[in-house]
């Protein structure tokens, strides 16, 4: 849930004043920017340990800046200093690591689907040893570690992640960084930049270390005491709904989000790669897709089949010069709260705060459904009353008769989550 700073006008003025004094940027609004996600695996589990690191800007530019830990529930949530392009890297022992270029919307929590392939050859994974923290002054320290790789193809990602302050640092060979910063990194001693924090009193278990090689294998993720943080992944038990809206993985190992922005409409996006979905039409259990791959137009007809918890879309794709089998396996249901949140932002946020009870133009809607009475009229809280308010409007609130019943359901589901 986004964290908001406003309380009363005087508080806002005070915060702007403080921000000016501290030289902070307030241009992104009052909400913090987050990237979050649940880390699933291609073999149908939720990981229970691991690390996340983010580069500012283009993927693989090595400008590591932010990071955090994956919790025992497979979730991560990392505050970012700004929106825009970021490179996301997710690591968990026994899985192949996941690099993804993401576009972060400022001021909101950006939920990203992450699916890690199984690491079939853990024996060739790089290994970290001899982590050493050295104090340079009261406020600065540095970290060193030894890195080895059985198959000698280390990449540039030698990372230290400060999970408490949500920062990541890239370590470089003691002999100096490689010019192109891409491949063939040597085994040996790696050093961090100067880290601007006091080493005294630091809990080294809050630090995570990870190294990836050029085939995207990472070895154990270890803490600052050199201990592996590995916990066995858990079976993923979400009941998959037999519908097109959701997160899917194709037989080309690409991840897609298919959504239903309005009744009768289907939209799709690919998370990484060069496929653009132009149009999707659903006719019963058939899905007709028009797409572009690297600028070339293609089409496909997929059939939706659902057996127990195995939901698939399957058919052939056709491009001018080739065709083939396209199989999608459903990984997650669509998150209604996600659609609801977007609808709320588009229709309601101009007048209502979602994360505060303070008045904007209308009353703040935080905790709406957990209070017994509605904030303005003092009527008893019920879905019927809130639906009525949305559809018919109020004294000063405009009516939203143009919203489809399903969209109103989504908004109400979102309001319940506040
Ligand atoms: C143009 C401003 C505006 C927009 C847009 C707006 N509201 Fe309101 N809303 C108000 C005002 C003002 C009130 C105070 C009571 C009234 O005027 O009916 C209110 C009251 C409410 C209440 C409290 C009703 C009660 O009985 O206490 C709810 C719930 C609510 N709005 C939900 C929404 C939702 C959901 C949306 C988006 C679909 C939305 N509002 C869009 C201005 C707005």
Boltz pocket constraint, residues with backbone or C-beta under 6 A from the ligand:
constraints:
  - pocket:
      binder: B
      contacts: [[A, 343], [A, 344], [A, 347], [A, 348], [A, 349], [A, 350], [A, 351], [A, 352], [A, 361], [A, 362], [A, 363], [A, 365], [A, 368], [A, 374], [A, 375], [A, 376], [A, 377], [A, 378], [A, 379], [A, 386], [A, 389], [A, 390], [A, 393], [A, 394], [A, 395], [A, 396], [A, 397], [A, 398], [A, 400], [A, 411]]
      max_distance: 6.0
